[in-house]
Amino acid sequence: MNSERAHSNEESHDEQFRITSRPEVVAILRALAADSVLMTVFFGGSDNFVVTRLLAVNPQYEELIFDGISNAASKIAMCCAPTLHVHAFHKHIKVTFDSTDVEPTLFENQPAFRMRLPASVIRLQRRSDYRAKAPVLAAPTISVLQEGLVEPFKARVSDISGAGLSFSAFSEITTLSVGEVLSGCRLEIPKVGTIEVSIEIRHVSRHHDGAGRATQRYGCKFLRISGASTRLIQRYINQVNVSRRNSVAKL
């Protein structure tokens, strides 16, 4: 019972990182194919699996093409399985998804097999504190109402993860201390939405900007953040990563 409960809790945690946006799903799968990432396809239980590579992602045909396998028994068992569970690690990030409808095919005149393009994938950071640097022109902003202030101050977020974020503020506007908890902050995420979060100041560093004004950078931890809010943040991080990959590909 304890192992079943632990497995259930793990699945519930992973659901926070499920991606359902079709462009994001396609981009993540194409990155796996482009980097020839080894992928494990499970069928009929954890003892039945094959290791292969994703060769092509064809959203127009709702299909994924994988490198062929030589074991005849595995081919038959895999094609008869009602659901396939696919696992991979790409740049220290775990990617998993489920699919159906496996059948043999040819790819560039070589044996291959294909399965249905999944409606969603789970992209799970192996480090929960991994933070993505926010692009200057499309950065989230956070509005913080500090005790003693009549109006909240707004700051641009410099990096963000599912566990926390950082931002900078001029010392003349506010001074926050390590351990200070700020509730009811509004986090506005471009093209994703606005969520309410509570943060705890975990780190403070002081510096001066180009004009010589005193500035403080705050590293913050989210407190009691909901799964829905975590998914929105993860969606933004995925969009940033996809945009950066596309920019590099055009160079």
C-alpha atoms as one frame of an Amber mdcrd trajectory, in Angstrom:
protein
   0.000   0.000   0.000   2.806   2.406   0.818   4.476   1.832  -2.564   1.146
   2.349  -4.347   0.587   5.581  -2.437   4.107   6.782  -3.247   3.579   5.980
  -6.940   0.278   7.852  -6.893   1.931  10.877  -5.259   4.715  10.819  -7.865
   2.186  10.763 -10.722   0.261  13.616  -9.113   3.479  15.655  -8.865   4.389
  14.933 -12.485   0.974  16.138 -13.653   2.036  19.670 -12.724   4.438  19.528
 -15.672   2.053  18.152 -18.307   2.089  20.155 -21.554  -1.018  20.109 -23.735
  -0.255  22.938 -26.170   0.139  21.245 -29.562   2.921  23.570 -30.853   4.896
  23.003 -27.646   4.382  19.221 -27.796   5.584  19.118 -31.409   8.587  21.347
 -30.638   9.677  19.193 -27.685   9.389  15.971 -29.704  11.277  17.472 -32.646
  14.084  18.489 -30.299  14.337  14.846 -29.168  14.537  13.725 -32.805  17.058
  16.402 -33.788  19.421  15.367 -30.974  18.973  11.607 -31.586  17.998  11.046
 -27.969  17.702   7.418 -26.839  14.106   6.668 -25.848  12.646   3.717 -23.952
   9.261   2.428 -25.118   7.460   0.317 -22.513   4.644  -2.057 -23.465   2.846
  -4.692 -21.421   4.542  -3.818 -18.113   7.889  -2.520 -16.905   9.740  -5.700
 -17.989   8.772  -5.299 -21.639  10.520  -2.468 -23.427  12.693  -1.506 -26.378
  15.289   1.260 -26.689  15.108   3.267 -29.888  15.381   6.763 -31.365  12.750
   9.139 -32.647  13.425   9.774 -36.340  10.625  12.112 -37.407   7.627  14.030
 -36.071   4.828  14.448 -38.620   1.931  16.409 -37.102   0.195  16.566 -40.473
  -0.220  12.785 -40.269  -0.565  12.627 -36.461   2.439  10.296 -36.283   5.853
   9.733 -34.782   8.428   7.623 -36.635  10.928   5.551 -34.626  13.970   3.536
 -35.608  13.084  -0.104 -36.239  13.759  -2.980 -33.838  15.046  -6.438 -34.771
  13.381  -8.612 -32.121  10.344 -10.208 -33.797   8.583 -11.069 -30.511   8.944
  -7.488 -29.252   7.545  -6.176 -32.538   4.425  -8.316 -32.203   3.925  -7.569
 -28.494   4.407  -3.841 -29.016   1.914  -3.699 -31.888  -0.665  -5.532 -29.742
  -0.213  -3.315 -26.677  -3.169  -0.978 -26.040  -0.885   1.788 -24.711   2.803
   2.599 -25.099   4.707   4.518 -22.395   7.699   6.423 -23.760  10.495   7.798
 -21.527  13.553   9.874 -22.415  16.061  12.268 -20.848  17.074  15.349 -22.803
  19.517  17.891 -21.375  18.846  16.687 -17.799  15.071  16.940 -18.307  12.802
  13.890 -18.196  10.255  13.694 -21.010   7.445  11.119 -20.938   4.265  10.503
 -22.887   1.748   7.796 -23.718   0.694   6.772 -27.203  -1.231   4.137 -29.163
  -1.603   2.531 -32.599   1.849   1.130 -33.268   2.576  -0.374 -36.669   5.653
  -1.170 -38.773   6.659   1.170 -41.581   9.661   2.291 -43.620  11.674   5.457
 -43.165  14.200   6.365 -45.838  13.938   2.747 -47.055  14.887   1.377 -43.642
  12.701  -0.605 -41.181  10.917   1.642 -38.693   7.703   1.815 -36.705   5.255
   4.578 -36.093   2.797   5.515 -33.383   0.214   8.209 -32.871   1.355  11.735
 -32.013   0.528  12.213 -28.298  -1.924  14.896 -27.206   0.380  15.859 -24.324
   3.815  15.251 -22.835   5.236  15.581 -19.342   8.465  17.572 -19.265   9.882
  17.199 -15.771  12.859  19.180 -14.582  15.185  16.918 -12.628  16.066  19.933
 -10.460  13.002  21.671  -9.103  15.023  24.852  -8.602  16.107  25.074 -12.242
  15.373  28.616 -13.421  14.913  29.957 -16.919  16.245  33.408 -17.692  13.365
  35.622 -18.816  13.845  37.454 -22.130  13.907  41.233 -21.661  11.123  41.912
 -24.175   8.806  39.170 -22.901   9.538  38.948 -19.179   6.905  38.332 -16.492
   6.270  41.108 -13.988   5.396  40.820 -10.334   3.329  43.334  -8.358   4.163
  43.328  -4.648   2.196  45.091  -1.935   4.588  45.540   0.969   3.352  46.459
   4.407   3.547  50.226   4.816   3.148  50.969   1.107  -0.119  52.435  -0.215
   0.341  51.058  -3.726   2.061  47.867  -4.874   5.329  48.230  -6.748   5.882
  46.346  -9.978   9.165  44.736 -10.970  10.380  42.794 -13.982  11.165  39.140
 -13.275  14.703  38.222 -14.325  14.425  34.437 -13.969  11.714  31.998 -12.956
  11.023  28.335 -12.206   8.245  26.302 -10.678   9.892  26.824  -7.302  10.552
  30.560  -7.313  11.781  33.647  -9.126  14.055  36.658  -8.814  13.557  40.352
  -9.482  15.315  43.662  -8.836  14.020  46.900  -7.330  15.570  50.288  -6.666
  16.437  50.798  -3.006  14.577  54.130  -3.076  11.348  52.252  -3.834  11.595
  49.430  -1.320  13.965  47.398   0.820  13.103  43.777   1.579  14.807  41.449
   4.039  15.704  37.768   3.961  12.871  35.746   5.505  10.206  38.359   4.720
   6.963  36.829   3.411   4.835  38.724   0.897   1.311  37.451   0.209  -1.108
  38.320  -2.567   1.535  39.132  -5.174   0.305  39.266  -8.778   2.535  37.497
 -11.276   1.740  38.516 -14.863   3.137  36.057 -17.408   3.154  37.113 -21.092
   0.865  35.030 -23.343   0.021  32.763 -20.397  -1.958  34.686 -17.786  -1.916
  36.234 -14.330  -1.679  34.258 -11.103  -1.585  35.192  -7.437   1.398  33.937
  -5.461   2.960  34.267  -2.031   6.735  34.560  -1.890   9.456  34.385   0.727
  12.662  36.405   0.275  15.511  33.882   0.413  18.454  35.902  -0.881  19.346
  39.598  -1.278  22.243  41.069  -3.244  23.037  44.750  -3.663  24.521  46.508
  -6.674  24.247  49.720  -8.733  22.827  50.182 -12.212  24.522  52.040 -15.065
  23.257  55.379 -13.724  24.684  54.692 -10.268  21.328  54.077  -8.569  21.337
  51.560  -5.720  19.484  48.386  -6.687  18.707  45.185  -4.822  18.154  41.795
  -6.406  15.823  39.425  -4.572  15.771  35.665  -4.884  12.347  34.371  -3.841
  10.686  31.054  -3.095   7.012  30.382  -3.860   4.927  29.371  -0.846   2.017
  26.895  -1.164   1.775  27.421  -4.927  -1.022  25.465  -6.608  -0.526  22.821
  -9.277  -2.475  24.922 -11.783  -0.177  27.903 -11.200   2.913  25.710 -11.527
   1.649  24.429 -14.870   1.207  27.994 -16.154   4.766  28.862 -15.137   6.056
  25.698 -16.778   4.171  26.587 -19.954   5.942  29.961 -20.050   9.345  28.319
 -19.494   8.645  25.891 -22.335   7.671  28.768 -24.625  10.897  30.605 -23.790
  12.968  27.489 -24.490  11.193  26.831 -27.799  11.667  30.462 -28.871  15.370
  30.335 -28.052  15.870  27.074 -29.962  14.102  28.551 -32.990  16.279  31.671
 -32.815  19.457  29.589 -32.696  18.246  27.425 -35.589  17.870  30.533 -37.770
  21.469  31.622 -37.228
